[in-house]
Amino acid sequence: MARRGCSAWLERLFVFIVFMDLTLNFTYAQLRYSIPEELAEGAVVGNIAKDLGLDMSALDARGFRIVSGSTEPLFQLKNDGILRVNRKIDREEVCERISTCIINIKTVLENPLEVHYVAIEVLDVNDHSPTFSENETYLEISESALPGARFQLQGARDPDSHMYSIQLYKLSQNDHFRLEVKDRGEDGKIPLLYLHKPLDKETARSHRLLLTAVDGGKPARSGTIDIIINVLDVNDNMPVFTKDAYVAALNENSPIGTTIMQVNATDLDDGLNGEVVYSFGINVNNKLRKLFEVDANTGEIIVKGLIDFEAKDRYEIDIKASDKGSVPLATEKSVIITIVDLNDNVPEIEVTSFSSAIPEDSKPGTTVALISVNDIDSGLNGKVICYIGEGVPFTLTPSLQDNMYSIVTKSLLDREHQSKYDVTIFAKDAGEQPLSSHKTISVVVSDVNDNSPVFSVNPYTFYVTENNVAGASLFSVSASDCDEGDNALISFNIVRNVEEHKTFTSFLNINSEKGDITGLKSFDFETLKMFHFQVVATDSGTPSLSSNVTVNVFILDQNDNAPVILYPVSSNGSAEGVEEIPRNVNAGHLVTKVRAYDADIGYNGWLLFSLQEVTDHTLFGLDRYTGQIRTLRSFTETDEAEHKLVILVKDNGNVSLSATATVIVKVVEPKEAFAASDVKSAAKDEEGYDVTFYLMITLGSVSVLFLISIVVLIAMQCSKTTDYTSKYLQETNYDGTLCHSIQYRSGDKRYMLVGPRMSIGSTIVPGSHANTLVLPDRRRTSEEVRKIIFFKAVPV
């Protein structure tokens, strides 16, 4: 019959109401379904996804689920969006003594966050028959009982509710008794036996009646009990309670043994017929007997078990007063005990949905988690105030649903400043002695690529010695990124799409991971003095960020060029020459001048001359700076007519390089000397034409470069608006070796021109490879550099 009722309810059309409200960054809606109890496991309640208009294909990815507690859930929700019964539902077990049985569940979807509330009304089915605790009961009634006396009978119990509970009692046909029913509201109907006609023990010592309890089902269910009434002899006064009503208030959680109140009844009879004892009425169930007890002698009602206001806030107990007569008389009185609520339950915080990681670029107001707060106390004791601890960029915002809150961001986040927050939620009730609880959740701030790589130095300046090994590492650059993971993984590249840098970057290579830069060729200072290029550092984020740095490279000179003899040079190209001088020349006569050239600069290109081999050291002398060969004394008759001089030309590098020239000096008579001089002059005019021509081209080129340099310096000086004092300062910084130097200042830079010692009648001409050497000036804190230009001295 119960199954037929279930099938009938399954054929009914379910009714649902959908309310949808947008609250901050999440959505919630409410559905309502009706199902009969005792449905089989797996029975369909309703298609939630269809009723809400959700995308069926995205349910699995969005984690569509029921938020349930620790107990086994009554319903199950699968990926098809259909709500099914998880286990058979007994309405009397789930909603005991509740007229309308509604089960509320919460469903959640992620990305975006949605919360939907579903209310399922469980409709009652007449699946229980009325039952009595015993099959028969005995009553002892004195024959002296007067018509109109009432005797309370044991009521039947039917767990069903509403129309399916007990609706009426029937008493079998008899002459002495009638049936009355007392309605106690939620406690049900209580049958009373009404004495209609006096009893006569001599006529009938006992009476057997049948009491039937009938519920309101269609068809109706019923239960019966046999009532056996024994007629007793006269004990004609029953106990009478001193009060018409007994009402008491009891605090919940009162200690066991607490006396609630005392009832009192009197009996006008004498002896045992007048002694009164107290007990629970016949209809007091076992639950009440576990919570309370009554002292049989004093009538005190005492606490026996744990009293919880949240379980029940009011009790009505029947207390029976009986005498001790052979045929005891008894009367019953209802005692009403009201339970007073105490603030004994702390608020409970439940995290409904939680995003453990939130991007650092989330806007203020982004939802991090949903929480619900509950306090089962009543009144102010159950009123909860919820807030978040200070020091975190989060706040609580209330939801349209009672006692539900959203944790949202209240300011911008920065993972590089703080990557994790411990957010503590506090809940406090409004009782006189408030109780509170807290719960901490950890929110991780996930990284977003919002930081560009930063070079450790900007710009970079490196000094590389010429003649480096091709393929060897020259120097390296480094950069850092405050982000993490791929966002902080940096790769390096050389910018090669700039026209002015293509020439230099073509022979450079960079390690994209470490930033090591290698040269693919060997540098030559005499060809390239300095160059610059750009390196870009790019992270691996999406989208990627990058930054550039300029790298300035200065090539340092090495002594890699040996001196070249310009004069004397013979017709076959060797550094040999013949000079003829008259015998009558005086001391100091200029025999010849050895000319040499070194492509290096500075000390590496500064040449010194010395006599490596000479036939007579007293006759000839060599100026170590100019290469001039002069006589030291006059010739005598005993001096030889031919002298060989080997001149060593050596630069001043750390590892010096050298070259030699041979000069043959022939001493002739004055007339022969003049004749030979004429012949030589003609030959030299033809043979030395080429050398002179190249020297003129070289000197002209150097002169033009020097003039251009002076014009550029003057232009730079004119463009400066400050520090025009001390344009040119004369200073001698070197002894003997570098005895001539000129210092001058242009704007915020300081320059020094240095050259070898010059003889009278010589002119300063810039060397063909005059260069700039950059040195730090220790006397200034600014980035001032000193430039040194070397000159060579040549005769006019």
C-alpha positions in Angstrom: 0.0 0.0 0.0 2.9 2.3 0.8 4.5 1.6 -2.5 1.2 2.4 -4.3 1.2 5.7 -2.5 4.8 6.4 -3.6 4.0 5.7 -7.2 1.0 8.0 -7.1 3.2 10.8 -5.8 5.9 10.1 -8.5 3.2 10.8 -11.1 2.6 14.2 -9.6 4.1 17.3 -11.3 6.8 18.9 -9.2 6.6 22.6 -8.6 9.6 24.7 -8.3 10.3 28.4 -7.8 13.6 29.9 -9.0 14.9 33.1 -7.4 18.2 34.4 -8.8 20.0 37.4 -7.3 23.4 38.7 -8.3 25.6 39.3 -5.2 29.1 40.7 -5.8 31.1 38.1 -7.9 28.8 35.0 -7.3 25.2 34.0 -8.1 22.7 32.0 -6.1 19.3 30.6 -6.9 16.6 28.6 -5.0 14.6 25.6 -6.3 11.8 23.8 -4.5 10.7 20.2 -5.2 8.1 17.9 -3.6 8.6 14.2 -3.2 6.9 11.5 -1.2 8.8 9.6 1.5 10.1 6.1 1.1 11.2 6.6 -2.5 13.7 4.0 -3.6 17.4 4.8 -3.9 18.2 6.4 -7.2 14.7 7.9 -7.7 14.8 11.2 -9.6 13.9 14.3 -7.6 14.4 16.8 -10.4 16.7 18.1 -13.1 18.5 21.0 -11.4 20.7 21.8 -14.3 17.8 22.0 -16.7 15.6 24.0 -14.3 18.4 26.5 -13.8 19.3 26.7 -17.5 22.9 25.6 -16.9 25.3 24.4 -19.7 25.1 20.6 -19.4 28.6 20.2 -21.0 30.4 22.3 -18.5 28.9 20.7 -15.3 31.9 18.3 -14.8 34.5 21.0 -15.4 32.8 23.4 -13.0 32.6 20.9 -10.2 28.8 20.8 -9.9 28.2 19.2 -6.4 26.2 19.2 -3.2 27.8 20.8 -0.2 27.0 18.3 2.6 28.0 17.7 6.1 29.7 14.8 7.8 26.6 12.5 7.8 25.6 10.4 4.8 23.7 12.7 2.4 20.1 12.0 1.6 20.5 13.1 -2.0 23.1 12.7 -4.7 24.0 14.9 -7.7 25.8 13.5 -10.7 27.4 15.2 -13.7 24.1 15.0 -15.7 22.6 17.7 -13.3 19.8 15.4 -12.1 19.1 15.3 -8.3 18.4 11.7 -7.1 17.6 10.0 -3.8 20.7 8.6 -2.2 19.0 6.5 0.4 15.4 5.8 1.4 14.0 8.7 3.3 11.7 8.1 6.3 9.9 11.4 6.9 9.2 10.4 10.6 12.9 10.0 11.1 14.0 13.2 9.3 11.3 15.5 10.5 9.9 14.1 13.7 6.9 16.1 15.0 7.2 18.7 12.3 4.2 19.5 10.2 5.9 20.6 7.0 9.1 18.5 6.3 11.5 20.6 4.2 15.1 19.5 3.5 17.4 22.3 2.4 20.6 21.5 0.4 23.2 23.8 -1.2 24.7 23.1 -4.6 27.9 24.9 -5.8 29.5 25.5 -9.2 33.0 26.9 -9.7 34.4 29.3 -12.4 32.4 31.4 -12.0 31.2 30.7 -8.5 27.5 30.0 -8.2 25.5 28.8 -5.2 22.0 27.4 -5.6 19.7 26.5 -2.8 17.3 23.6 -3.2 14.4 22.9 -0.9 12.9 19.5 -1.0 9.5 19.0 0.7 9.1 15.4 1.8 5.4 14.5 1.7 4.0 12.1 4.2 2.8 8.7 3.2 0.5 6.6 5.4 3.1 3.9 6.1 2.5 3.4 9.8 -0.4 1.9 11.7 -1.5 3.2 15.1 0.2 1.0 17.8 -0.2 0.6 21.5 2.7 -0.1 23.8 0.9 -3.2 25.1 -1.7 -5.6 23.8 -3.8 -5.3 26.9 -4.1 -3.1 30.0 -5.7 -3.5 33.3 -7.8 -1.0 35.3 -9.1 -1.4 38.8 -12.2 0.6 39.5 -14.0 0.7 42.8 -17.6 -0.1 42.7 -18.2 3.1 44.6 -17.0 5.1 41.6 -19.8 7.5 40.7 -21.0 8.1 37.2 -19.0 10.8 35.4 -15.7 9.5 36.7 -13.0 9.6 34.1 -10.1 7.2 33.7 -7.2 8.1 31.4 -6.2 5.3 29.1 -2.9 4.6 27.3 -2.9 6.4 23.9 -1.7 4.8 20.7 1.3 6.1 18.8 1.4 6.8 15.0 4.6 8.4 13.7 2.8 9.7 10.6 1.8 13.4 10.5 -1.2 15.5 9.7 -4.1 13.5 8.3 -2.3 10.2 8.5 -1.9 10.4 12.3 -4.5 9.1 14.8 -7.8 10.8 14.1 -10.2 9.0 16.4 -10.6 6.2 19.0 -13.5 3.7 19.1 -14.6 1.7 22.1 -16.4 -1.6 21.9 -20.1 -1.6 22.8 -20.9 -1.9 26.5 -23.4 -0.6 29.1 -21.1 1.0 31.7 -18.5 3.0 29.8 -18.3 5.6 27.2 -15.2 7.0 25.4 -14.0 10.6 25.5 -10.9 12.0 23.6 -8.7 14.8 24.9 -6.8 16.7 22.1 -3.3 17.8 23.3 -2.1 19.4 20.1 1.3 18.1 19.0 1.2 15.4 21.7 -1.8 13.9 20.0 -5.2 12.6 21.2 -5.5 11.0 24.6 -8.4 8.5 25.2 -10.5 8.8 28.5 -12.8 6.2 29.8 -16.0 7.8 31.0 -18.1 5.9 33.7 -21.6 6.1 32.4 -23.3 3.7 34.8 -22.2 2.6 38.3 -20.4 -0.6 38.7 -21.6 -3.5 40.7 -19.0 -6.0 41.8 -21.6 -8.5 42.7 -23.1 -8.3 39.2 -19.8 -8.4 37.2 -16.4 -8.7 38.8 -14.6 -7.5 35.6 -15.3 -6.0 32.2 -13.4 -6.5 28.9 -13.4 -3.7 26.4 -11.7 -3.2 23.0 -10.2 0.2 22.3 -9.4 0.9 18.6 -7.2 3.7 17.3 -7.9 4.8 13.7 -5.7 7.1 11.5 -6.8 9.4 8.6 -5.4 7.4 5.7 -7.4 6.1 2.8 -7.8 3.3 3.4 -7.4 3.9 7.1 -5.0 2.0 9.4 -5.9 1.0 12.9 -4.6 -0.6 16.1 -6.3 -2.2 19.1 -5.8 -2.8 22.8 -7.8 -4.9 25.2 -8.9 -3.1 28.4 -9.6 -5.4 31.3 -11.4 -3.6 34.2 -11.5 -5.2 37.6 -14.1 -3.9 39.9 -12.8 -3.3 43.4 -14.4 -2.8 46.7 -14.9 0.7 48.2 -12.0 3.1 48.5 -14.2 6.1 47.8 -11.8 9.1 48.0 -9.1 9.7 45.4 -6.1 12.0 45.9 -6.7 15.6 45.0 -3.8 17.9 43.8 -3.6 21.2 45.8 -3.1 23.3 42.6 -5.1 23.4 39.5 -2.0 23.9 37.3 1.7 23.4 37.8 4.1 25.5 35.7 7.9 25.8 36.2 10.9 27.3 34.3 14.2 25.4 34.0 17.5 26.6 32.7 19.0 24.4 30.0 22.1 22.5 31.0 20.9 22.3 34.7 22.9 19.8 36.7 21.6 16.3 37.2 19.7 16.2 40.5 18.3 19.7 40.3 14.8 19.9 41.8 12.5 21.6 39.3 9.3 21.8 41.4 7.2 19.8 43.9 3.6 18.6 43.4 1.3 17.9 46.3 -1.9 15.9 46.5 -4.1 15.0 49.5 -6.5 12.1 50.1 -9.3 12.3 52.7 -9.3 8.6 53.4 -7.6 7.2 56.4 -4.8 4.8 56.7 -3.3 3.3 53.6 -6.2 4.6 51.6 -5.1 8.1 52.5 -1.4 7.8 51.9 -0.3 9.3 48.5 2.5 8.2 46.3 3.6 9.9 43.1 4.7 8.6 39.7 4.7 9.5 36.0 1.4 9.2 34.2 0.8 6.3 31.9 1.4 8.3 28.8 4.8 9.7 29.7 7.2 8.2 27.1 10.7 6.9 27.6 12.4 10.0 26.4 10.8 12.0 29.2 11.6 9.3 31.7 15.3 9.6 30.7 15.3 13.4 31.3 13.2 13.6 34.5 12.3 11.6 37.5 9.7 12.1 40.3 10.2 11.3 43.9 7.5 8.9 44.9 7.2 10.1 48.5 7.8 13.9 48.2 6.4 14.6 44.7 9.6 16.4 43.7 10.3 16.5 40.0 14.1 16.1 39.5 16.5 16.5 36.5 17.8 13.2 35.4 19.4 13.8 32.0 20.9 16.6 29.9 18.4 19.4 29.2 19.0 21.1 25.9 16.8 24.1 24.8 17.8 23.5 21.2 16.4 20.0 21.3 13.0 21.0 22.9 11.9 24.2 24.7 8.8 22.9 26.5 7.7 19.7 28.2 4.3 18.7 29.5 4.4 15.8 31.9 1.6 13.9 33.5 2.1 13.2 37.3 -0.1 10.6 38.9 -1.0 10.7 42.6 -2.2 7.3 44.0 -3.3 6.2 47.4 -2.2 2.9 49.0 -5.6 1.4 49.4 -6.3 -2.1 48.5 -8.1 -0.7 45.5 -5.9 2.4 45.0 -7.4 5.5 43.6 -5.4 7.8 41.5 -5.6 11.2 39.8 -3.3 12.8 37.3 -2.2 16.4 36.8 -0.2 17.9 33.9 3.0 19.7 34.8 4.3 22.2 32.2 8.1 22.8 32.3 9.5 25.7 30.1 13.2 25.5 29.2 15.1 28.7 29.4 17.7 29.2 26.7 21.3 29.8 27.8 24.2 31.0 25.6 25.9 27.6 25.5 26.6 27.2 21.8 29.5 28.9 20.0 28.9 30.1 16.5 29.9 27.6 13.8 31.8 28.8 10.7 31.6 26.8 7.5 33.6 27.5 4.4 31.1 26.7 1.6 33.5 27.4 -1.3 37.1 28.5 -1.3 39.6 29.6 -4.0 43.0 28.8 -2.5 44.9 30.9 -5.0 44.0 34.3 -6.4 45.9 36.2 -9.1 47.8 39.2 -7.9 46.1 41.4 -10.5 42.6 40.7 -9.2 40.5 43.8 -8.8 39.1 45.0 -5.5 35.9 43.2 -4.8 37.0 39.8 -6.2 35.4 36.9 -4.3 37.9 34.6 -2.5 35.5 32.4 -0.5 32.0 31.9 0.7 31.3 31.2 4.3 28.2 30.5 6.3 27.8 31.1 10.1 25.3 29.4 12.4 24.5 29.6 16.1 21.7 27.2 17.2 20.9 29.3 20.3 17.8 31.5 20.2 17.2 35.2 20.4 20.2 37.4 21.0 22.2 34.3 21.9 21.8 33.1 18.3 22.5 36.5 16.7 26.0 36.3 15.2 28.4 39.1 14.3 31.1 38.1 11.8 34.3 40.0 10.9 37.8 39.5 9.6 41.0 40.2 11.5 43.1 43.3 10.6 46.2 43.4 8.6 44.9 41.6 5.5 43.6 43.1 2.2 40.3 41.3 2.5 36.9 42.1 3.9 33.5 40.4 4.6 30.4 41.4 2.7 27.0 40.0 3.7 24.9 38.0 1.3 21.2 38.1 0.7 21.0 34.8 2.4 20.9 35.0 6.2 24.2 34.3 8.0 26.1 33.9 4.7 29.1 36.1 3.8 31.6 36.6 1.0 35.3 37.2 1.6 36.4 39.7 -1.1 39.5 41.7 -1.8 39.4 45.3 -0.6 42.6 46.5 -2.2 45.1 45.6 -4.9 47.5 42.6 -4.3 51.2 42.3 -4.9 52.7 38.9 -4.8 56.2 40.4 -4.7 55.3 42.2 -1.5 53.5 39.3 0.1 52.6 35.9 -1.5 50.4 34.4 1.2 47.8 35.6 3.6 46.4 33.8 6.6 42.8 35.2 6.8 41.1 34.6 10.2 37.3 34.9 10.3 35.8 35.7 13.7 32.2 34.9 14.7 30.7 36.3 17.9 27.2 36.0 19.2 25.2 38.8 21.0 24.6 37.0 24.3 25.1 38.6 27.7 28.2 36.5 28.0 29.1 36.3 24.3 30.8 33.2 22.8 33.0 33.4 19.8 34.9 31.1 17.4 37.3 31.7 14.6 38.6 29.9 11.5 41.7 30.6 9.5 42.1 30.0 5.8 45.3 30.5 3.8 45.0 32.5 0.6 47.9 32.2 -1.8 48.5 35.1 -4.2 49.5 33.6 -7.6 52.1 35.4 -9.7 51.3 37.6 -12.7 54.0 38.7 -15.1 54.1 42.4 -14.0 57.8 42.9 -13.5 60.3 43.5 -16.3 63.8 42.1 -16.0 66.3 44.5 -14.4 70.0 44.5 -15.3 72.5 44.7 -12.4 74.3 47.6 -14.1 73.1 50.1 -16.6 75.0 50.8 -18.8 77.8 48.2 -18.8 81.4 49.3 -19.6 84.0 46.6 -20.4 87.6 46.8 -21.4 88.9 44.1 -23.7 92.6 43.7 -24.6 93.2 43.3 -28.4 94.3 40.0 -29.9 91.8 38.1 -27.8 91.2 34.4 -28.6 88.3 34.0 -31.0 85.4 32.1 -29.4 86.6 32.8 -25.8 84.2 34.5 -23.3 84.8 38.3 -23.1 82.4 39.3 -20.4 78.9 38.7 -19.2 75.7 40.6 -18.3 73.2 39.6 -15.7 69.6 40.6 -14.9 67.0 39.6 -12.3 63.2 39.4 -12.3 61.0 39.8 -9.1 58.4 37.4 -10.5 58.5 33.6 -10.1 58.4 30.6 -12.2 58.4 31.1 -16.0 57.7 34.8 -15.4 61.2 35.1 -13.8 63.0 32.8 -16.4 65.2 35.3 -18.3 66.8 34.9 -21.8 69.4 37.3 -23.3 69.7 38.4 -26.9 71.8 40.9 -28.7 69.9 43.6 -30.6 71.1 43.2 -34.2 68.4 45.1 -36.2 70.1 48.5 -35.6 72.1 49.6 -38.7 74.9 51.3 -36.7 75.4 48.1 -34.6 75.2 45.4 -37.3 79.0 45.7 -38.0 79.9 45.1 -34.4 77.2 42.6 -33.3 77.9 40.3 -36.3 81.1 39.1 -34.5 79.5 38.7 -31.1 77.5 35.9 -29.6 75.6 35.7 -26.3 74.6 32.7 -24.2 70.8 33.2 -23.9 70.6 31.6 -20.5 73.7 32.8 -18.7 74.4 36.1 -20.5 78.0 35.3 -21.3 79.2 37.2 -24.4 81.9 35.7 -26.6 83.9 37.2 -29.5 83.8 35.3 -32.8 86.9 37.1 -34.0 90.0 38.7 -32.6 90.0 42.5 -32.1 92.7 44.8 -33.4 93.1 48.0 -31.5 94.7 49.7 -34.5 91.5 49.0 -36.5 88.8 49.4 -33.8 89.1 51.4 -30.7 85.6 51.1 -29.1 82.1 50.1 -30.0 78.7 49.7 -28.2 75.7 47.5 -28.7 72.5 46.6 -26.8 71.4 43.5 -25.0 67.8 42.7 -24.4 66.6 40.6 -21.4 63.2 38.9 -21.9 61.3 36.9 -19.4 59.2 33.8 -20.3 55.8 35.2 -19.1 52.7 35.6 -21.2 52.8 38.2 -22.4 56.6 38.5 -22.0 58.3 41.6 -20.6 61.8 42.9 -21.6 64.3 45.6 -20.9 67.5 46.8 -22.7 70.9 47.7 -21.6 73.7 49.5 -23.5 77.1 47.7 -23.4 80.2 49.9 -24.1 83.3 48.0 -25.1 86.8 49.7 -25.1 89.6 47.9 -26.9 93.0 48.1 -25.0 96.2 48.3 -26.9 98.9 45.6 -26.8 102.5 45.9 -27.9 102.0 43.9 -31.1 103.7 46.1 -33.7 107.5 46.2 -34.0 109.1 49.5 -35.0 109.5 50.1 -38.8 112.6 51.9 -40.1 111.7 54.7 -42.5 115.2 55.9 -43.1 117.8 54.8 -44.0 116.3 52.4 -46.5 118.4 50.9 -49.3 117.2 50.2 -52.8 116.7 46.5 -52.0 114.5 47.4 -49.0 116.9 46.7 -46.2 117.5 49.3 -43.4 121.0 50.2 -44.6 122.4 53.5 -45.7 125.8 55.2 -46.6 126.6 58.7 -45.5 129.7 60.6 -46.6 131.0 63.6 -44.6 134.1 65.8 -44.9 137.0 65.2 -42.7 137.2 68.8 -41.6 133.7 68.9 -39.9 133.6 70.1 -36.3 132.1 68.4 -33.3 128.3 68.4 -33.3 128.0 68.0 -37.0 124.7 66.2 -38.0 125.7 63.1 -39.9 122.2 61.8 -40.5 118.9 61.0 -38.8 117.4 57.6 -38.3 113.6 57.7 -38.8 111.3 55.0 -37.5 107.5 54.4 -37.0 105.5 52.2 -34.6 101.8 51.5 -35.2 101.1 51.1 -31.5 100.3 54.1 -29.2 101.4 55.3 -25.8 104.4 53.6 -24.4 104.0 50.8 -26.9 104.6 53.3 -29.7 107.2 55.5 -28.1 110.5 54.8 -29.7 114.0 55.1 -28.2 117.2 54.9 -30.2 120.6 53.5 -29.1 123.9 52.5 -30.7 124.1 48.7 -30.7 127.4 48.6 -32.6 129.9 51.4 -33.5 133.6 51.3 -34.6 134.6 54.3 -32.4 132.5 55.3 -29.4 134.4 58.6 -29.1 133.6 59.7 -32.6 129.8 59.5 -33.0 126.9 60.1 -30.7 123.1 59.2 -31.1 120.2 61.2 -29.6 118.1 58.5 -28.0 114.8 60.4 -28.6 115.3 61.9 -32.1 117.6 59.3 -33.7 120.1 62.1 -34.8 123.7 60.9 -35.3 126.2 63.7 -34.7 130.0 63.9 -34.4 131.4 64.0 -30.9 134.8 65.5 -31.9 136.8 66.5 -35.0 138.4 63.9 -37.2 142.1 63.3 -36.9 144.6 61.9 -39.4 144.6 58.6 -37.5 140.8 58.0 -37.7 139.7 55.4 -40.2 138.0 56.5 -43.4 134.9 54.3 -42.9 132.7 53.6 -39.9 129.9 51.2 -39.4 127.1 52.2 -37.0 124.3 49.7 -36.1 121.3 51.6 -34.5 118.8 49.7 -32.3 115.2 51.2 -32.4 113.1 49.8 -29.5 109.6 50.7 -28.2 108.7 51.0 -24.5 106.1 48.2 -24.2 106.2 45.8 -21.3 107.7 43.3 -23.7 109.5 45.6 -26.0 109.9 45.1 -29.7 112.8 46.4 -31.8 114.3 46.9 -35.2 117.9 47.8 -36.3 119.3 50.1 -39.0 122.9 50.1 -40.3 124.6 53.4 -41.3 128.0 53.3 -43.1 129.8 56.7 -42.5 132.6 57.4 -45.0 135.0 60.2 -44.2 136.3 61.9 -47.4 138.3 64.9 -48.2 136.4 68.1 -48.5 136.6 68.3 -52.4 135.5 64.7 -52.9 132.7 65.3 -50.4 131.3 68.2 -52.4 131.6 66.2 -55.7 130.0 63.2 -54.2 127.4 65.3 -52.6 126.3 66.6 -56.0 126.1 63.2 -57.4 124.2 61.9 -54.4 121.8 64.8 -54.5 120.7 63.9 -58.0 120.4 60.2 -57.2 118.5 60.9 -53.9 116.1 63.3 -55.6 115.0 60.4 -57.8 115.3 57.5 -55.3 113.8 59.3 -52.3 110.9 60.7 -54.2 108.6 57.8 -53.3 109.5 58.0 -49.5 108.9 61.7 -49.4 105.7 61.4 -51.2 104.3 58.9 -48.7 105.5 60.9 -45.8 103.7 63.9 -47.1 100.5 62.0 -47.5 100.8 60.6 -44.0 101.6 64.0 -42.4 98.8 65.6 -44.3 96.2 63.0 -43.2 97.3 63.3 -39.6 97.2 67.0 -39.7 93.6 67.0 -41.1 92.6 64.5 -38.3 94.2 66.7 -35.7 92.3 69.8 -37.0 89.0 67.9 -37.0 89.7 66.8 -33.4 90.4 70.4 -32.4 87.2 71.7 -34.1 85.1 68.9 -32.3 86.7 69.9 -28.9 85.9 73.5 -29.5 82.3 72.7 -30.5 81.9 70.6 -27.4 83.3 73.3 -25.2 81.0 75.9 -26.8 78.0 73.7 -26.1 78.7 73.6 -22.4 77.2 76.3 -20.2 79.1 75.7 -17.0 82.7 75.3 -15.8 84.6 77.3 -18.4 87.5 78.1 -16.1 91.0 76.7 -16.4 90.8 76.0 -20.1 94.5 75.3 -20.6 96.9 74.5 -17.8 100.6 73.9 -18.4 102.0 71.1 -16.4 105.1 68.9 -16.6 104.3 65.4 -15.4 107.2 63.4 -16.8 111.0 63.5 -16.3 113.4 63.1 -19.2 111.3 60.4 -20.9 108.0 62.3 -21.4 109.1 65.8 -20.7 106.4 67.7 -22.6 102.7 67.6 -21.7 99.7 70.0 -22.0 96.6 69.7 -20.0 93.3 71.4 -20.8 89.6 71.2 -19.8 86.5 71.2 -21.9 83.2 71.3 -20.0 83.3 68.5 -17.4 86.1 66.6 -19.1 89.9 66.9 -18.6 92.4 66.2 -21.4 96.2 65.7 -21.5 98.5 65.9 -24.6 101.8 64.2 -24.1 104.8 63.8 -26.5 108.5 63.0 -26.4 111.2 65.5 -25.9 111.7 67.7 -29.0 114.9 69.3 -30.3 115.2 72.8 -31.5 113.9 73.2 -35.0 111.4 70.3 -34.8 107.6 70.6 -35.3 104.9 68.7 -33.4 102.9 66.6 -35.9 100.2 64.1 -34.7 101.2 60.5 -35.2 99.4 58.6 -37.8 97.7 56.4 -35.1 97.1 59.0 -32.5 94.4 57.6 -30.1 92.5 58.2 -27.0 93.2 56.4 -23.8 90.4 56.6 -21.3 91.6 56.8 -17.6 89.7 57.6 -14.5 90.6 60.9 -12.9 90.9 60.2 -9.1 90.6 63.8 -8.2 86.9 64.0 -9.3 83.9 62.1 -8.1 82.0 62.6 -11.3 82.5 60.4 -14.4 85.4 62.5 -15.7 87.9 60.8 -18.0 91.3 61.7 -19.1 92.5 61.4 -22.7 96.2 61.1 -23.6 97.4 61.8 -27.1 100.9 60.9 -28.2 102.9 62.8 -30.7 106.1 62.2 -32.7 108.7 64.8 -33.4 109.9 65.2 -37.0 112.4 67.8 -38.3 111.2 70.7 -40.4 
